[in-house]
Amino acid sequence: MVNTKDKIMNKLELAELFHQTYEGLAPSFGYKTKEETKEFDENSPNGKLMIATCKEILRKVKMEKIYSVSWEDLSPTENKKNEP
C-alpha cells in the first residue's frame, strides 16, 4: 500500500517554513532582508505570493509523488516489518 503517513504539508505550513529558513540563512549569504518582511504575514503581498508559490510547488511535488510510485509501494504487504 502507498504510505499515507507521509502527509505533505499544506501551502501555509510550507510558506512559513520557507520564510523562517530563508530569513535564517540570509545573513550567511551576506544578504540583508527587508525589515517589513522579516516577520511572515500571510495577508501581505509578500506572504500571499509566497503561499501561492508554495501551492504550485506542492501541486508539482504531489504529481511527482503520484508518478514515482513503484509496484513495490503498491504491494498488499503494508506491514512488512512484522513478517517472520
Stockholm file with secondary structure:
# STOCKHOLM 1.0

chainA/1-84         MVNTKDKIMNKLELAELFHQTYEGLAPSFGYKTKEETKEFDENSPNGKLMIATCKEILRKVKMEKIYSVSWEDLSPTENKKNEP
#=GR chainA/1-84 SS CCCTTSCCCCHHHHHHHHHHHHHHHGGGGTCCCCGGGSSCCTTSHHHHHHHHHHHHHHHHHHHHHHHTCCTGGGCSCTTGGGCC
#=GC SS_cons        CCCTTSCCCCHHHHHHHHHHHHHHHGGGGTCCCCGGGSSCCTTSHHHHHHHHHHHHHHHHHHHHHHHTCCTGGGCSCTTGGGCC
//
